[in-house]
Amino acid sequence: MTVQAEQAVTAAPSGVERRYDVVVVGGGAAGLSGALTLARARRSVLVIDAGRPRNAPASHVHSYLTRDGVPPAELAALGRAEVTGYGGEIVEGDVVTAERLDAGGFRVVLEGGSAVVADRLLVTTGLVDELPEVPGLAERWGREVLHCPYCHGWEVRDQAIGVLATGPLAVHQALLWRQWSEDVTLFSHTTTDSGDLGDFSDEEYERLAARDIAVVDGRVTALEVTDDRLTGVRLADGRVISRQVLVVTPRLTARSGVLTGLGLETTDQEMGGYVVGSYVAADPSGATALPRVWVDGNVTTLTDQVIAAAAAGGRAAAAINADLVAEETRRAVAARRDDISARDAADRHDHAHDHAHDHAHGDAREGDPADGPVSDEEFWDRRYAGSDRVWSGNPNTILVREITGLEPGTALDLGCGEGADAIWLARRGWRVTATDISGVALERAARHAAAEDVADRIDWQRHDLGASFPDGVFDLVSAHFLHSLGDMPREKILRTAASAVAPGGVLLVVGHAGFPSWERNPHPGVHLPTPQEVLESLELPDGEWEVLLCEEHERIQNDPEGRPTTRTDNALKVRRL
């Protein structure tokens, strides 16, 4: 249900701002309709509602099919329930600013300092009705002081209606309201922006007379109210003209503060050559000149009634979803191409990767014969120092497949190497502890994280996992290709990894299921376990864990001569209950 703004941030991990596909600024009919469509499209969507709807003074909403006569607050409550029923979120609060991010998207800051991040913005903040400066108008606004005959005409039919002239559209207004009552009086008041008394043309007088609409000259200075009901209009000369309803034409000013802060200006709205308000320009889908920003409802179409605003919100949401789908597809294609290129490059070194990607064991390595044996730490430091990049720089594909969709929390990356997995997780909101046996690899990974602007989300720690292990419990523990030619206590390390999984958290173990086909003499004494053997070696207590994935899978890998071959890996994914 609806919560206060500060609570929206507490659901995210400490220090991490919640990220949404779409943040909707404004919780009226347009905003809720857009949010409903987006939530049903399985998008993460947050509605931020300041709680000051334009139609709050009105007692009922009209001309809304199946909802005619519903109070505005009730319609909003029904809409909120539908949005949250599909997983959308709603918070109450004022948006102070929206800041464009260099990496794309926006940081939306609420009053009080809390903030969220959005890939797309839908702004449905509506407009402000700026009433003529006549004492008493504001107090009766939405009751007997009205502006729209389609919203209120039926309710005041056959009553004594006055129309206050404040511009050249006054005659049009009087003729329009004549449809609902035979007793319509036009008060000339002022008809220009300067406030000077105006006059009507002979043609306009003729049209008014033909419809039996009286014209009263003189400035209106006050309203007469008896027993909390409008009874008349007082003129500057002291006359009081009996009226039950007074029609005014407010200036319709778009609530555009959030958009103005992003550099999007408003445009004057003209009718009959007269400026009646301002709006934010957009195309028919609601897309503005600013990429990733849509508007709908009265902020862009001043004359929309509630039902039209709701329809526009749904239309904008469909356009936003299509835009997100297009971007996600572009990224997927680029990632696929990069992955193919990276695999081709990485596979040239895979004979070393497949036999030595342990980063954890403590066996001695043979170095220069003149130097004698080298420690595992020295071996891997030399291994990384020998080239600018050892691995492809892309996250492991099983990690991406299995972790995408999980709520970000805390993660432990065992054997992080140059940091591709840890950086990928951090970019998606995870707080990561990343370990490796090589100090050279960790320094390189830290530089990569800084370049990706996620350094503050990753704690790099040097560990020989056979001898030491990071403290704490984590929502995700990931171990990819912890294999060794030497005496690495792999089963012990993985059992320790399982004990570091928090309740509700996930352990993901990925490894090789066999040696590559070009290995004519596989290493004796080195066993590559099946996923079932990995599961059994964890010795997980009955009833405390849920097996989510336990399978072998094939992938294409080039041999040292660049010829494609098939390689079998395995993956185990379990959740602590």
VMD Tcl script that draws the C-alpha trace (Angstrom):
set ca {
  {0.00 0.00 0.00}
  {0.98 3.65 0.07}
  {3.88 4.54 2.35}
  {5.68 7.70 3.32}
  {8.61 8.79 1.17}
  {11.32 7.99 3.70}
  {10.17 4.38 3.87}
  {10.80 3.89 0.16}
  {14.54 4.00 0.70}
  {14.73 1.80 3.77}
  {13.78 -1.26 1.71}
  {17.04 -0.95 -0.22}
  {20.40 -2.17 1.12}
  {22.21 0.38 3.26}
  {23.85 3.07 1.14}
  {22.16 1.88 -2.07}
  {19.40 3.87 -3.73}
  {16.53 1.77 -5.03}
  {16.44 1.60 -8.82}
  {13.23 1.34 -10.82}
  {12.48 0.89 -14.48}
  {10.08 3.83 -14.24}
  {9.38 6.46 -11.62}
  {6.01 8.18 -12.05}
  {5.86 11.67 -10.56}
  {2.21 12.41 -9.82}
  {-0.47 10.07 -8.51}
  {-3.60 11.26 -10.28}
  {-5.56 9.44 -12.96}
  {-2.80 9.77 -15.58}
  {-0.02 8.66 -13.26}
  {-1.89 5.73 -11.72}
  {-3.11 4.54 -15.12}
  {0.44 4.65 -16.46}
  {1.76 2.85 -13.39}
  {-0.91 0.16 -13.70}
  {0.00 -0.52 -17.32}
  {3.71 -0.65 -16.49}
  {3.22 -2.91 -13.47}
  {1.17 -5.30 -15.60}
  {4.05 -5.24 -18.08}
  {6.23 -6.60 -15.23}
  {8.17 -3.37 -14.87}
  {9.43 -2.12 -11.54}
  {7.51 1.12 -11.06}
  {7.29 3.67 -8.27}
  {4.62 6.38 -8.04}
  {5.54 9.47 -6.02}
  {2.41 11.41 -5.12}
  {2.46 14.82 -3.45}
  {-1.17 14.35 -2.38}
  {-2.49 17.62 -3.84}
  {-4.79 16.60 -6.72}
  {-6.28 19.35 -8.85}
  {-9.79 17.95 -8.44}
  {-9.63 17.76 -4.64}
  {-12.24 20.58 -4.20}
  {-14.73 18.74 -6.40}
  {-17.21 16.39 -4.77}
  {-17.45 13.96 -7.68}
  {-15.80 12.88 -10.95}
  {-18.05 12.89 -14.00}
  {-18.07 11.59 -17.58}
  {-15.82 8.69 -16.52}
  {-17.47 5.58 -17.95}
  {-18.52 3.13 -15.17}
  {-17.22 5.57 -12.53}
  {-19.48 8.58 -13.08}
  {-20.16 10.30 -9.77}
  {-17.34 8.67 -7.82}
  {-15.60 11.00 -5.34}
  {-12.06 11.89 -6.50}
  {-10.45 10.41 -3.37}
  {-12.29 7.13 -3.86}
  {-11.20 6.90 -7.50}
  {-7.58 7.50 -6.44}
  {-7.83 4.83 -3.73}
  {-9.19 2.30 -6.21}
  {-6.37 3.13 -8.63}
  {-3.71 2.80 -5.95}
  {-5.02 -0.59 -4.91}
  {-4.88 -1.83 -8.50}
  {-1.31 -0.57 -8.98}
  {0.00 -2.14 -5.78}
  {-1.92 -5.33 -6.57}
  {0.38 -5.85 -9.54}
  {3.55 -5.08 -7.59}
  {3.78 -1.35 -8.21}
  {4.88 0.85 -5.31}
  {3.48 4.19 -4.16}
  {5.01 6.71 -1.79}
  {3.66 10.05 -0.61}
  {6.00 12.99 -0.84}
  {7.20 15.93 -2.88}
  {9.86 15.54 -5.54}
  {12.43 18.28 -5.06}
  {14.62 17.61 -8.08}
  {15.33 15.06 -10.77}
  {18.98 14.85 -11.82}
  {20.25 13.29 -15.04}
  {22.89 10.61 -14.47}
  {25.96 10.31 -16.69}
  {25.36 6.58 -17.08}
  {21.74 7.19 -18.15}
  {18.55 7.53 -16.17}
  {17.71 9.89 -13.36}
  {18.19 10.36 -9.65}
  {14.91 11.55 -8.14}
  {15.32 13.40 -4.86}
  {12.40 13.74 -2.48}
  {11.76 16.30 0.20}
  {13.71 15.15 3.25}
  {16.70 13.98 1.20}
  {15.76 10.41 0.28}
  {16.30 9.46 -3.35}
  {15.61 6.74 -5.91}
  {17.02 6.04 -9.36}
  {14.87 5.67 -12.47}
  {15.68 4.48 -15.99}
  {12.65 6.37 -17.30}
  {10.46 9.18 -15.95}
  {6.73 9.66 -16.45}
  {5.68 13.08 -15.16}
  {1.95 13.52 -14.56}
  {2.01 16.41 -12.12}
  {-1.04 18.12 -13.65}
  {-1.65 21.86 -13.49}
  {-2.55 24.68 -11.16}
  {-5.78 26.65 -11.64}
  {-4.85 30.31 -11.13}
  {-8.14 32.03 -10.31}
  {-9.04 35.64 -11.08}
  {-8.35 38.03 -8.21}
  {-11.84 38.35 -6.84}
  {-12.34 37.99 -3.07}
  {-14.22 34.82 -2.17}
  {-13.59 32.88 -5.40}
  {-11.03 30.50 -3.93}
  {-13.26 29.57 -0.99}
  {-16.13 28.50 -3.30}
  {-13.88 26.90 -5.96}
  {-15.16 23.46 -6.93}
  {-18.50 24.08 -5.21}
  {-20.46 26.92 -6.83}
  {-17.47 28.52 -8.59}
  {-16.86 26.29 -11.59}
  {-15.11 26.25 -14.95}
  {-16.03 23.13 -16.96}
  {-19.61 22.50 -18.11}
  {-18.82 18.87 -18.98}
  {-17.60 18.28 -15.44}
  {-20.33 20.17 -13.57}
  {-23.03 21.34 -16.00}
  {-25.52 18.57 -15.26}
  {-25.28 19.15 -11.51}
  {-26.15 22.86 -11.83}
  {-28.64 22.57 -14.68}
  {-31.49 25.10 -14.70}
  {-29.85 27.22 -11.98}
  {-28.99 30.91 -12.19}
  {-25.50 30.88 -13.72}
  {-23.10 33.81 -13.98}
  {-20.07 33.86 -16.26}
  {-17.14 36.10 -15.24}
  {-15.42 37.62 -18.28}
  {-11.64 37.71 -17.94}
  {-10.63 37.40 -21.58}
  {-11.80 37.08 -25.18}
  {-13.23 33.59 -24.60}
  {-15.93 34.91 -22.27}
  {-18.68 34.99 -24.90}
  {-17.83 31.44 -25.94}
  {-18.09 30.34 -22.30}
  {-21.48 32.02 -21.83}
  {-22.89 30.44 -24.99}
  {-21.56 27.04 -23.93}
  {-23.14 27.18 -20.47}
  {-26.44 28.23 -22.03}
  {-26.81 24.55 -22.97}
  {-27.42 23.71 -19.29}
  {-29.56 26.66 -18.19}
  {-31.86 29.29 -19.65}
  {-30.77 31.76 -16.92}
  {-27.20 32.77 -17.87}
  {-25.70 36.22 -17.19}
  {-22.35 37.41 -18.52}
  {-20.43 39.83 -16.26}
  {-18.15 41.97 -18.42}
  {-15.70 42.52 -15.49}
  {-12.34 42.61 -17.31}
  {-11.47 41.07 -20.64}
  {-7.78 41.90 -20.98}
  {-4.61 40.84 -19.19}
  {-4.05 44.42 -18.01}
  {-7.33 44.37 -16.11}
  {-8.93 47.21 -18.10}
  {-12.65 47.06 -18.65}
  {-13.32 45.55 -22.00}
  {-16.22 45.51 -24.39}
  {-17.76 43.03 -26.77}
  {-18.26 43.41 -30.51}
  {-21.63 44.01 -32.10}
  {-21.56 40.48 -33.47}
  {-20.92 39.06 -30.00}
  {-23.77 41.12 -28.49}
  {-26.04 39.82 -31.23}
  {-25.15 36.20 -30.50}
  {-25.68 36.71 -26.76}
  {-29.03 38.37 -27.33}
  {-30.14 35.60 -29.65}
  {-29.58 33.12 -26.81}
  {-31.21 35.33 -24.15}
  {-27.97 35.80 -22.25}
  {-27.93 39.03 -20.23}
  {-24.79 41.19 -20.05}
  {-23.96 43.11 -16.87}
  {-21.25 45.80 -17.08}
  {-18.97 46.67 -14.18}
  {-16.22 45.06 -12.15}
  {-17.12 42.18 -9.85}
  {-15.64 42.83 -6.41}
  {-17.05 40.09 -4.14}
  {-19.35 37.11 -3.81}
  {-22.44 37.03 -1.67}
  {-22.78 33.86 0.43}
  {-25.75 32.92 2.62}
  {-25.89 29.78 4.77}
  {-22.73 28.53 3.09}
  {-24.23 28.84 -0.38}
  {-23.50 31.34 -3.16}
  {-26.44 33.68 -3.54}
  {-25.12 36.59 -5.57}
  {-22.35 38.60 -7.19}
  {-21.47 42.09 -5.87}
  {-20.28 44.78 -8.30}
  {-18.05 47.76 -7.64}
  {-21.02 50.14 -7.75}
  {-22.73 48.23 -4.96}
  {-25.24 46.28 -7.00}
  {-25.78 42.62 -6.12}
  {-26.91 40.32 -8.93}
  {-28.57 37.15 -7.71}
  {-26.67 34.04 -8.91}
  {-26.36 30.44 -7.70}
  {-23.30 29.52 -9.80}
  {-20.38 31.57 -11.06}
  {-18.26 30.35 -13.97}
  {-14.66 31.53 -14.19}
  {-11.81 30.81 -16.60}
  {-8.65 30.19 -14.56}
  {-5.20 30.42 -16.04}
  {-4.05 26.80 -16.46}
  {-0.39 26.59 -15.44}
  {1.49 23.32 -15.77}
  {3.17 21.98 -12.62}
  {6.52 21.67 -14.35}
  {9.09 22.29 -11.63}
  {10.65 18.82 -11.93}
  {10.91 19.16 -15.70}
  {12.23 22.71 -15.61}
  {15.06 21.48 -13.42}
  {15.96 19.03 -16.20}
  {16.03 21.83 -18.76}
  {12.58 21.26 -20.23}
  {10.66 24.53 -20.55}
  {6.92 25.09 -20.85}
  {5.04 26.43 -23.87}
  {2.21 28.99 -23.80}
  {-1.23 27.59 -24.60}
  {-3.30 29.89 -26.80}
  {-6.99 29.86 -27.58}
  {-8.37 32.40 -30.00}
  {-5.07 34.28 -29.88}
  {-5.25 34.54 -26.09}
  {-2.81 32.83 -23.70}
  {-4.85 30.68 -21.34}
  {-2.00 28.80 -19.68}
  {1.20 26.81 -20.13}
  {1.98 23.18 -20.92}
  {4.93 20.86 -21.51}
  {5.18 19.95 -25.17}
  {5.20 16.24 -26.09}
  {4.44 13.97 -29.03}
  {1.20 11.94 -29.18}
  {2.74 9.20 -27.00}
  {3.77 11.71 -24.32}
  {7.48 11.64 -25.18}
  {9.18 14.98 -24.54}
  {12.21 16.50 -26.22}
  {14.29 15.08 -23.36}
  {15.21 11.41 -23.91}
  {13.73 8.96 -21.37}
  {11.14 11.49 -20.15}
  {7.41 11.27 -20.83}
  {4.54 13.50 -19.72}
  {0.80 13.02 -19.76}
  {-2.39 14.33 -18.29}
  {-3.01 18.02 -17.65}
  {0.70 18.86 -17.48}
  {0.75 18.53 -21.27}
  {-2.93 18.62 -22.34}
  {-4.66 21.32 -20.33}
  {-8.23 20.47 -21.29}
  {-8.17 16.72 -20.61}
  {-10.87 15.46 -18.29}
  {-10.10 12.65 -15.85}
  {-10.99 9.84 -18.24}
  {-8.85 11.34 -21.00}
  {-5.92 11.77 -18.62}
  {-6.21 8.13 -17.57}
  {-6.22 7.01 -21.21}
  {-3.18 9.17 -21.95}
  {-1.31 7.66 -19.00}
  {-1.87 4.17 -20.35}
  {-0.74 5.25 -23.81}
  {2.45 6.79 -22.43}
  {3.17 3.66 -20.38}
  {2.95 1.49 -23.48}
  {5.41 3.78 -25.26}
  {7.78 3.68 -22.28}
  {7.68 -0.10 -22.11}
  {8.37 -0.34 -25.84}
  {11.33 2.01 -25.42}
  {12.70 -0.11 -22.57}
  {12.25 -3.30 -24.61}
  {14.14 -1.72 -27.53}
  {17.02 -0.67 -25.26}
  {17.18 -4.05 -23.54}
  {17.26 -5.76 -26.92}
  {20.09 -3.51 -28.13}
  {22.06 -4.30 -24.99}
  {21.39 -8.02 -25.33}
  {22.60 -8.00 -28.93}
  {25.71 -6.02 -28.00}
  {26.38 -8.31 -25.02}
  {25.98 -11.36 -27.21}
  {28.42 -9.98 -29.76}
  {30.86 -8.97 -27.02}
  {30.50 -12.37 -25.38}
  {31.30 -14.16 -28.62}
  {34.33 -11.93 -29.20}
  {35.45 -12.26 -25.60}
  {35.07 -16.04 -25.65}
  {37.15 -16.25 -28.79}
  {39.88 -14.20 -27.15}
  {39.62 -15.84 -23.76}
  {39.56 -19.36 -25.18}
  {43.08 -18.86 -26.49}
  {44.12 -18.85 -22.84}
  {41.55 -21.34 -21.57}
  {43.99 -24.20 -21.20}
  {45.55 -22.18 -18.36}
  {42.18 -20.99 -17.03}
  {40.65 -24.44 -16.95}
  {43.49 -25.99 -14.98}
  {44.42 -23.17 -12.66}
  {41.42 -20.89 -11.97}
  {41.41 -21.68 -8.28}
  {42.62 -18.43 -6.65}
  {42.24 -20.27 -3.37}
  {44.53 -23.19 -2.84}
  {47.86 -23.30 -1.04}
  {50.02 -25.68 -3.12}
  {53.51 -24.71 -4.29}
  {54.06 -23.77 -7.95}
  {57.15 -24.32 -10.01}
  {58.75 -21.03 -11.01}
  {62.11 -20.31 -12.50}
  {64.33 -23.33 -11.64}
  {66.96 -20.92 -10.36}
  {64.42 -19.46 -7.94}
  {62.98 -22.74 -6.74}
  {59.28 -23.36 -6.03}
  {56.94 -20.37 -5.73}
  {53.90 -20.00 -3.52}
  {50.42 -19.92 -4.91}
  {50.20 -16.17 -4.20}
  {53.41 -15.56 -6.15}
  {52.26 -17.75 -9.02}
  {49.02 -15.84 -9.47}
  {50.62 -12.44 -9.00}
  {53.04 -13.32 -11.80}
  {50.18 -14.70 -13.87}
  {48.25 -11.42 -13.72}
  {51.31 -9.21 -13.99}
  {52.25 -10.92 -17.24}
  {49.48 -9.18 -19.26}
  {47.17 -6.20 -19.06}
  {44.07 -8.44 -18.87}
  {43.87 -12.18 -18.31}
  {40.12 -12.76 -18.55}
  {37.52 -11.28 -20.91}
  {36.18 -8.62 -18.53}
  {32.63 -9.98 -18.91}
  {30.68 -11.54 -16.01}
  {30.16 -15.28 -16.02}
  {27.09 -16.12 -18.09}
  {25.61 -18.49 -15.48}
  {25.87 -15.75 -12.84}
  {24.04 -13.31 -15.11}
  {21.35 -15.87 -15.94}
  {20.73 -17.08 -12.41}
  {21.07 -13.84 -10.43}
  {19.16 -11.47 -12.71}
  {15.82 -10.81 -11.02}
  {17.01 -11.35 -7.45}
  {16.53 -8.42 -5.07}
  {19.98 -6.84 -4.57}
  {21.53 -7.34 -1.15}
  {24.98 -8.40 0.06}
  {27.16 -10.70 -2.06}
  {30.41 -12.64 -1.59}
  {32.42 -13.36 -4.75}
  {34.99 -16.12 -4.16}
  {37.96 -16.05 -6.55}
  {37.00 -12.70 -8.07}
  {40.05 -12.34 -10.33}
  {39.94 -9.04 -12.17}
  {36.50 -8.29 -10.78}
  {34.05 -8.74 -13.67}
  {31.44 -10.59 -11.58}
  {31.78 -8.26 -8.58}
  {31.47 -5.13 -10.74}
  {28.44 -6.54 -12.57}
  {26.73 -7.22 -9.24}
  {27.63 -3.80 -7.83}
  {26.19 -2.03 -10.88}
  {22.89 -3.74 -10.12}
  {22.76 -2.53 -6.52}
  {24.56 -5.32 -4.66}
  {27.05 -4.63 -1.85}
  {29.90 -6.99 -2.70}
  {32.78 -8.53 -0.77}
  {35.19 -9.87 -3.39}
  {38.16 -12.15 -2.55}
  {41.16 -13.39 -4.46}
  {44.57 -14.83 -3.66}
  {46.34 -12.42 -6.02}
  {47.05 -8.88 -4.85}
  {47.80 -7.90 -8.46}
  {44.35 -9.09 -9.53}
  {42.66 -7.23 -6.68}
  {44.44 -3.97 -7.49}
  {43.41 -4.32 -11.12}
  {39.82 -5.11 -10.13}
  {39.68 -2.05 -7.85}
  {40.77 0.18 -10.75}
  {38.08 -1.30 -12.97}
  {35.47 -0.70 -10.25}
  {36.52 2.92 -9.90}
  {36.21 3.40 -13.65}
  {32.68 1.96 -13.47}
  {31.82 4.28 -10.52}
  {31.02 1.37 -8.17}
  {34.15 1.43 -6.01}
  {32.15 2.33 -2.91}
  {30.01 -0.82 -3.27}
  {32.83 -3.39 -3.30}
  {35.16 -4.48 -0.48}
  {38.24 -6.17 -2.01}
  {39.89 -8.72 0.31}
  {42.96 -10.91 -0.24}
  {42.43 -14.48 0.98}
  {43.93 -17.91 0.44}
  {40.54 -19.52 0.97}
  {42.12 -22.72 2.18}
  {43.59 -20.79 5.10}
  {41.28 -17.78 5.69}
  {37.75 -16.77 4.82}
  {35.83 -13.43 4.86}
  {33.72 -12.67 7.92}
  {29.95 -12.24 7.84}
  {26.88 -13.70 6.15}
  {25.63 -12.79 2.69}
  {22.48 -12.87 0.58}
  {24.50 -14.35 -2.29}
  {27.70 -16.40 -2.25}
  {29.16 -17.09 -5.69}
  {32.03 -19.51 -6.47}
  {33.00 -19.94 -10.12}
  {35.61 -22.49 -11.28}
  {37.35 -23.12 -7.94}
  {39.58 -25.88 -9.37}
  {43.21 -26.69 -8.68}
  {45.93 -29.01 -9.86}
  {47.31 -29.02 -6.35}
  {46.04 -29.84 -2.93}
  {43.20 -27.33 -2.59}
  {40.56 -28.18 0.07}
  {37.71 -27.37 -2.35}
  {35.00 -29.23 -0.45}
  {35.98 -27.53 2.80}
  {35.92 -24.11 1.10}
  {32.47 -24.72 -0.40}
  {31.07 -25.93 2.95}
  {32.41 -22.75 4.54}
  {30.80 -20.81 1.68}
  {27.44 -22.45 2.42}
  {27.71 -21.52 6.10}
  {28.17 -17.87 5.02}
  {24.77 -17.77 3.26}
  {22.15 -15.75 5.14}
  {18.62 -17.12 5.67}
  {16.79 -16.72 2.38}
  {20.12 -16.29 0.58}
  {21.58 -18.21 -2.36}
  {24.77 -20.20 -2.96}
  {25.81 -20.49 -6.62}
  {28.66 -22.90 -7.51}
  {29.80 -23.25 -11.13}
  {32.60 -25.55 -12.29}
  {33.93 -27.79 -15.03}
  {32.37 -31.23 -15.45}
  {35.32 -32.63 -17.41}
  {38.57 -31.80 -19.11}
  {38.60 -30.17 -22.56}
  {38.61 -32.53 -25.55}
  {42.11 -31.52 -26.63}
  {43.64 -32.76 -23.38}
  {45.09 -36.10 -24.44}
  {46.43 -36.93 -20.98}
  {44.09 -35.52 -18.29}
  {45.80 -34.82 -15.03}
  {45.86 -37.89 -12.80}
  {44.42 -37.44 -9.37}
  {42.42 -34.35 -10.34}
  {38.69 -35.03 -10.14}
  {36.10 -32.66 -11.61}
  {32.89 -33.46 -9.73}
  {29.36 -33.66 -11.09}
  {26.83 -31.15 -9.75}
  {25.25 -33.92 -7.67}
  {28.64 -34.70 -6.14}
  {29.10 -31.01 -5.34}
  {25.68 -30.96 -3.68}
  {26.44 -34.04 -1.60}
  {29.84 -32.70 -0.56}
  {28.19 -29.61 0.96}
  {26.53 -31.83 3.59}
  {23.54 -29.49 3.82}
  {21.17 -30.24 6.73}
  {17.83 -31.70 5.69}
  {14.94 -29.26 5.63}
  {17.15 -26.17 5.74}
  {17.97 -25.78 2.05}
  {16.13 -25.75 -1.27}
  {17.82 -26.95 -4.48}
  {17.00 -24.50 -7.26}
  {19.40 -25.77 -9.93}
  {21.62 -28.87 -10.26}
  {22.60 -29.54 -13.86}
  {25.31 -29.94 -16.47}
  {25.35 -27.79 -19.58}
  {27.41 -27.63 -22.74}
  {29.10 -24.60 -24.22}
  {31.29 -23.92 -27.23}
  {35.00 -23.40 -26.52}
  {37.87 -22.96 -28.93}
  {40.91 -25.18 -28.59}
  {44.46 -23.70 -28.56}
  {44.43 -23.69 -32.40}
  {41.16 -21.76 -32.52}
  {38.95 -24.68 -33.56}
  {35.51 -24.78 -31.87}
  {34.87 -27.69 -29.53}
  {32.22 -28.58 -26.97}
  {32.93 -28.21 -23.24}
  {30.72 -29.42 -20.39}
  {30.31 -27.37 -17.21}
  {27.99 -27.77 -14.25}
  {26.04 -25.44 -11.99}
  {24.53 -25.82 -8.53}
  {22.19 -23.21 -7.03}
  {20.73 -23.71 -3.55}
  {18.77 -21.40 -1.22}
  {18.88 -21.43 2.57}
  {15.30 -21.55 3.87}
}
mol new
graphics top color blue
foreach p $ca { graphics top sphere $p radius 0.5 }
foreach p [lrange $ca 0 end-1] q [lrange $ca 1 end] { graphics top cylinder $p $q radius 0.2 }
display resetview
